[in-house]
Amino acid sequence: YYTVQLLGSHSKQEVSEFIHQHRLQGKAIYYESNFQGKPWYVLVYGIYPNDHAAETALKQLPLGVQKLNPWVKSIGSVKAGMKLANGN
């Protein structure tokens, strides 16, 4: 499975503001990972059965979001990032 990563930030507040600004409530979620030894909040959009479906969804995002160059990533890499944050 795949998802679309929209944003990563050391600030949970920045991620929350992005969700609100782009009206992504209920459409995107964030999870905590670790980057440069600090908490890192990653905002992702949707779960898709393959990378092609995720790419199609990416192209349908609002232009303001597309300008930030979101990208497709595997759910496996999301799980790995979450484990890193939890020290597992």
Accessible surface in RSA format (square Angstrom, percent):
REM  Atomic radii and reference values for relative SASA: ProtOr
REM  Chains: A
REM  Algorithm: Lee & Richards
REM  Probe-radius: 1.40
REM  Slices: 20
REM RES _ NUM      All-atoms   Total-Side   Main-Chain    Non-polar    All polar
REM                ABS   REL    ABS   REL    ABS   REL    ABS   REL    ABS   REL
RES TYR A   1   165.14  77.1 133.03  75.7  32.11  83.6  84.85  63.8  80.29  99.0
RES TYR A   2    68.98  32.2  68.98  39.2   0.00   0.0  25.86  19.4  43.12  53.2
RES THR A   3     1.12   0.8   1.12   1.1   0.00   0.0   0.89   1.2   0.23   0.4
RES VAL A   4     0.00   0.0   0.00   0.0   0.00   0.0   0.00   0.0   0.00   0.0
RES GLN A   5     9.86   5.5   9.86   7.2   0.00   0.0   0.00   0.0   9.86   7.5
RES LEU A   6     4.60   2.6   0.00   0.0   4.60  11.6   0.00   0.0   4.60  12.4
RES LEU A   7    30.76  17.1  26.48  18.9   4.28  10.8  30.76  21.6   0.00   0.0
RES GLY A   8    20.52  25.3   0.00   N/A  20.52  25.3   0.96   2.6  19.56  43.8
RES SER A   9     7.55   6.4   4.43   5.9   3.13   7.2   4.52   9.6   3.03   4.2
RES HIS A  10    71.01  38.8  51.03  35.5  19.99  51.1  48.75  50.2  22.27  25.9
RES SER A  11    42.65  36.0  37.03  49.4   5.62  13.0  31.76  67.6  10.89  15.3
RES LYS A  12   100.82  49.2  96.61  59.3   4.22  10.0  41.32  37.2  59.50  63.4
RES GLN A  13   112.89  63.1 108.37  79.2   4.52  10.8  47.07 100.2  65.82  49.9
RES GLU A  14    85.09  48.9  82.19  62.2   2.90   6.9  30.45  58.9  54.64  44.6
RES VAL A  15     0.00   0.0   0.00   0.0   0.00   0.0   0.00   0.0   0.00   0.0
RES SER A  16    46.82  39.6  40.46  54.0   6.36  14.7  25.66  54.6  21.15  29.6
RES GLU A  17    96.46  55.4  91.68  69.4   4.78  11.4  37.93  73.4  58.53  47.8
RES PHE A  18    16.25   8.1  14.19   8.8   2.06   5.4  15.69   9.5   0.56   1.6
RES ILE A  19    22.41  12.8  22.41  16.7   0.00   0.0  22.41  16.1   0.00   0.0
RES HIS A  20   129.89  71.0 125.37  87.1   4.52  11.6  85.36  88.0  44.53  51.8
RES GLN A  21   128.18  71.7 103.00  75.3  25.18  59.9  37.98  80.8  90.20  68.4
RES HIS A  22    36.41  19.9  24.53  17.1  11.87  30.4  17.46  18.0  18.95  22.0
RES ARG A  23   188.67  79.2 183.95  93.8   4.72  11.2  59.77  81.7 128.90  78.1
RES LEU A  24     3.98   2.2   3.98   2.8   0.00   0.0   3.98   2.8   0.00   0.0
RES GLN A  25    98.08  54.8  80.09  58.5  17.99  42.8  58.55 124.6  39.53  30.0
RES GLY A  26    88.00 108.5   0.00   N/A  88.00 108.5  43.42 119.1  44.58  99.8
RES LYS A  27   123.12  60.1 104.67  64.2  18.45  43.9  65.79  59.2  57.33  61.1
RES ALA A  28     8.93   8.2   0.00   0.0   8.93  20.3   1.13   1.6   7.80  20.7
RES ILE A  29   120.89  68.8 117.16  87.3   3.73   9.0 120.81  87.0   0.08   0.2
RES TYR A  30    81.45  38.0  61.81  35.2  19.64  51.1  36.79  27.6  44.66  55.1
RES TYR A  31    18.82   8.8  12.76   7.3   6.06  15.8  16.53  12.4   2.29   2.8
RES GLU A  32    84.68  48.6  73.74  55.8  10.94  26.1  19.91  38.5  64.77  52.9
RES SER A  33     9.85   8.3   8.88  11.8   0.97   2.2   2.04   4.3   7.81  10.9
RES ASN A  34    59.10  40.8  44.79  43.3  14.31  34.5   1.56   3.8  57.53  55.6
RES PHE A  35    92.72  46.4  89.87  55.7   2.85   7.4  92.72  56.2   0.00   0.0
RES GLN A  36   133.63  74.7  94.11  68.8  39.53  94.1  45.06  95.9  88.58  67.2
RES GLY A  37    70.66  87.1   0.00   N/A  70.66  87.1  33.32  91.4  37.33  83.6
RES LYS A  38   113.99  55.6 113.04  69.4   0.96   2.3  65.50  59.0  48.49  51.7
RES PRO A  39    66.55  48.5  64.52  58.8   2.03   7.4  66.17  54.6   0.38   2.4
RES TRP A  40    55.48  22.3  55.48  26.9   0.00   0.0  45.13  24.1  10.35  16.8
RES TYR A  41    26.28  12.3  26.28  15.0   0.00   0.0   4.86   3.7  21.42  26.4
RES VAL A  42     4.56   3.0   4.56   4.1   0.00   0.0   4.56   4.0   0.00   0.0
RES LEU A  43     0.00   0.0   0.00   0.0   0.00   0.0   0.00   0.0   0.00   0.0
RES VAL A  44     9.89   6.5   9.76   8.8   0.13   0.3   9.76   8.5   0.13   0.4
RES TYR A  45    45.54  21.3  45.54  25.9   0.00   0.0   8.77   6.6  36.77  45.3
RES GLY A  46    29.52  36.4   0.00   N/A  29.52  36.4  22.76  62.5   6.76  15.1
RES ILE A  47   123.90  70.5  96.77  72.1  27.13  65.4  96.77  69.7  27.13  73.6
RES TYR A  48    38.92  18.2  38.60  22.0   0.32   0.8  31.45  23.6   7.48   9.2
RES PRO A  49    93.88  68.4  73.86  67.3  20.02  72.8  73.98  61.1  19.90 123.7
RES ASN A  50    67.75  46.7  67.48  65.2   0.27   0.6  24.66  59.4  43.09  41.6
RES ASP A  51    76.47  53.6  76.44  76.1   0.03   0.1   9.87  23.2  66.60  66.4
RES HIS A  52   137.30  75.0 133.61  92.9   3.69   9.4  92.77  95.6  44.52  51.8
RES ALA A  53    28.55  26.3  21.45  33.1   7.11  16.2  25.77  36.3   2.78   7.4
RES ALA A  54     0.00   0.0   0.00   0.0   0.00   0.0   0.00   0.0   0.00   0.0
RES GLU A  55    71.64  41.1  71.64  54.2   0.00   0.0  26.79  51.8  44.85  36.6
RES THR A  56    58.87  41.9  56.43  57.2   2.44   5.8  47.89  64.3  10.97  16.6
RES ALA A  57    13.22  12.2   9.49  14.6   3.73   8.5  11.67  16.4   1.55   4.1
RES LEU A  58    25.26  14.1  25.26  18.1   0.00   0.0  25.26  17.7   0.00   0.0
RES LYS A  59   144.29  70.4 126.72  77.8  17.57  41.8  73.46  66.1  70.83  75.4
RES GLN A  60   139.21  77.8 105.83  77.3  33.38  79.5  42.82  91.1  96.39  73.1
RES LEU A  61     7.44   4.1   1.39   1.0   6.05  15.2   2.60   1.8   4.84  13.0
RES PRO A  62    67.74  49.4  55.24  50.4  12.50  45.4  67.61  55.8   0.12   0.8
RES LEU A  63   130.30  72.6 124.91  89.4   5.39  13.5 124.91  87.7   5.39  14.5
RES GLY A  64    36.24  44.7   0.00   N/A  36.24  44.7  23.88  65.5  12.36  27.7
RES VAL A  65     0.19   0.1   0.11   0.1   0.08   0.2   0.11   0.1   0.08   0.2
RES GLN A  66    49.72  27.8  40.40  29.5   9.32  22.2  10.52  22.4  39.20  29.7
RES LYS A  67   161.76  78.9 134.58  82.6  27.18  64.7  85.47  76.9  76.29  81.3
RES LEU A  68    90.93  50.6  69.17  49.5  21.76  54.7  72.87  51.2  18.06  48.6
RES ASN A  69   114.71  79.1 106.21 102.6   8.50  20.5  29.86  71.9  84.85  82.0
RES PRO A  70    11.03   8.0   0.72   0.7  10.31  37.5   0.93   0.8  10.10  62.8
RES TRP A  71   126.75  50.9 125.11  60.6   1.64   3.9 113.65  60.6  13.11  21.3
RES VAL A  72    30.36  20.0  10.38   9.4  19.98  48.1  10.38   9.0  19.98  54.2
RES LYS A  73    39.66  19.3  33.50  20.6   6.16  14.7  19.94  17.9  19.72  21.0
RES SER A  74    40.79  34.5  36.84  49.2   3.94   9.1  24.31  51.8  16.48  23.1
RES ILE A  75    35.18  20.0  35.18  26.2   0.00   0.0  35.18  25.3   0.00   0.0
RES GLY A  76    46.02  56.7   0.00   N/A  46.02  56.7  34.48  94.6  11.53  25.8
RES SER A  77    49.60  41.9  36.97  49.3  12.64  29.1  41.97  89.4   7.64  10.7
RES VAL A  78    14.05   9.2  14.05  12.7   0.00   0.0  14.05  12.2   0.00   0.0
RES LYS A  79   124.89  60.9 123.16  75.6   1.73   4.1  67.90  61.1  57.00  60.7
RES ALA A  80    56.90  52.3  49.23  76.0   7.67  17.4  53.22  75.0   3.68   9.7
RES GLY A  81    12.16  15.0   0.00   N/A  12.16  15.0  11.33  31.1   0.83   1.9
RES MET A  82    78.82  40.8  78.74  52.1   0.08   0.2  67.77  57.6  11.05  14.6
RES LYS A  83   119.60  58.3 119.05  73.0   0.55   1.3  62.91  56.6  56.69  60.4
RES LEU A  84   116.28  64.8 101.96  72.9  14.31  36.0 107.71  75.6   8.57  23.1
RES ALA A  85    33.88  31.2   4.16   6.4  29.73  67.6   4.97   7.0  28.91  76.6
RES ASN A  86   106.59  73.5  77.36  74.8  29.24  70.4  17.70  42.6  88.90  85.9
RES GLY A  87    69.88  86.2   0.00   N/A  69.88  86.2  36.55 100.3  33.33  74.6
RES ASN A  88   135.58  93.5  80.19  77.5  55.38 133.4  50.23 120.9  85.35  82.5
END  Absolute sums over single chains surface
CHAIN  1 A     5658.1       4597.9       1060.2       3194.7       2463.4
END  Absolute sums over all chains
TOTAL          5658.1       4597.9       1060.2       3194.7       2463.4
